[in-house]
Amino acid sequence: QVQLVESGGGLVQAGASLRLSCAASGRTFSSITMGWFRQAPGKEREFVAAISRGSALPSYADSVKGRFAISRDNAKNTVRLQMNSLKPEDTAVYYCAARGSYSTNVYDYDWWGQGTQVTVSS
């Protein structure tokens, strides 16, 4: 079992930045892949970014590539999502998720946080 707690969401204007954090517990953090996903009202949950156990394979959705950056600190059991140049279409609930091996597929992830709201006004 892995417990995940997100923080850092909020309301910002377009063009601003936010950093989301996710604290993990319950399993050796360095042994799990971490991902960020988001779900906007009326839409399916979608992949945003993922980072492998050794931080060697970060991947991003095309919609956030060049604006968002995922990173992990295995010593602090934390994964972060730095979001720059935010757009109104980035508005969603953002979820941290974990699984063993690397994947960008939302259906592959075993453990989920409760989500944190990000709202970007125009």
C-alpha positions in Angstrom: 0.0 0.0 0.0 1.0 3.6 -0.7 -0.6 6.6 0.8 -0.4 9.9 -1.2 -1.2 13.4 -0.1 -1.2 16.3 -2.6 -0.8 19.9 -1.8 -0.1 23.2 -3.6 -3.2 23.8 -5.7 -5.0 27.1 -5.9 -6.5 29.9 -7.9 -4.1 31.8 -10.2 -4.3 34.0 -13.3 -3.3 32.8 -16.7 0.5 33.0 -17.2 1.2 32.3 -13.5 3.0 29.4 -12.0 2.1 26.8 -9.3 4.0 24.0 -7.8 2.2 20.9 -6.7 3.7 18.5 -4.2 2.8 14.9 -3.3 4.1 13.2 -0.2 4.2 9.4 -0.3 4.3 6.8 2.5 3.8 3.2 3.0 6.3 1.7 0.6 9.9 2.3 -0.4 9.5 5.5 -2.5 12.5 4.8 -4.7 10.9 1.6 -5.9 7.7 3.1 -7.4 6.9 5.2 -10.5 5.1 8.4 -9.8 2.6 10.2 -12.0 0.4 13.3 -12.2 -3.0 13.2 -13.7 -5.8 15.7 -14.0 -9.6 15.7 -14.4 -11.6 18.6 -15.6 -15.4 18.8 -15.0 -17.2 16.5 -17.5 -14.0 15.0 -18.8 -12.1 11.8 -18.2 -9.0 11.7 -16.1 -5.9 12.3 -18.2 -2.2 11.8 -18.0 -0.1 14.9 -17.3 3.4 13.6 -16.4 5.2 10.6 -15.0 8.7 9.9 -13.7 10.4 6.6 -13.3 11.9 5.2 -10.1 15.3 6.4 -11.1 14.1 9.7 -12.6 15.5 8.7 -15.9 12.2 8.6 -17.9 10.1 11.7 -17.3 7.2 11.9 -19.8 4.7 14.6 -20.4 1.4 15.0 -22.2 1.8 17.1 -25.3 -0.5 19.7 -23.8 1.9 20.5 -21.0 5.3 19.8 -22.6 7.6 22.7 -22.2 5.5 24.3 -19.5 5.4 21.6 -16.7 8.2 19.7 -15.1 8.0 16.7 -12.9 10.7 15.9 -10.3 11.1 13.6 -7.4 13.2 13.6 -4.2 13.6 10.0 -3.1 15.2 11.2 0.2 12.0 13.1 1.1 9.5 10.7 -0.5 8.1 13.6 -2.5 7.2 14.2 -6.1 6.6 17.7 -7.5 4.9 19.2 -10.5 6.2 22.6 -11.4 3.6 24.3 -13.6 4.5 27.4 -15.5 2.7 29.6 -18.0 -0.6 28.2 -16.8 -3.6 28.4 -19.1 -7.4 28.4 -18.3 -7.5 24.9 -20.0 -5.2 23.6 -17.3 -8.0 24.0 -14.8 -8.7 20.7 -13.2 -8.3 18.5 -10.1 -4.8 17.2 -10.1 -4.0 13.8 -8.8 -0.8 12.2 -7.7 -0.6 8.4 -8.4 1.9 5.6 -8.0 2.6 2.2 -9.4 5.5 -0.2 -9.6 6.8 -0.2 -13.1 6.8 2.7 -15.5 3.6 3.7 -17.3 1.7 6.7 -18.6 -1.6 4.9 -18.7 -4.1 6.2 -16.1 -5.6 2.7 -15.8 -2.3 1.2 -14.8 -1.9 3.2 -11.6 -2.6 1.4 -8.3 -2.6 4.2 -5.7 -4.1 7.6 -5.8 -4.1 10.8 -3.7 -7.3 12.7 -3.0 -6.5 15.4 -5.5 -5.9 19.1 -5.4 -7.8 21.8 -7.3 -6.0 24.0 -9.7 -8.0 26.9 -11.2 -6.6 29.2 -13.8 -8.6 32.4 -14.6 -8.3 34.2 -17.9 
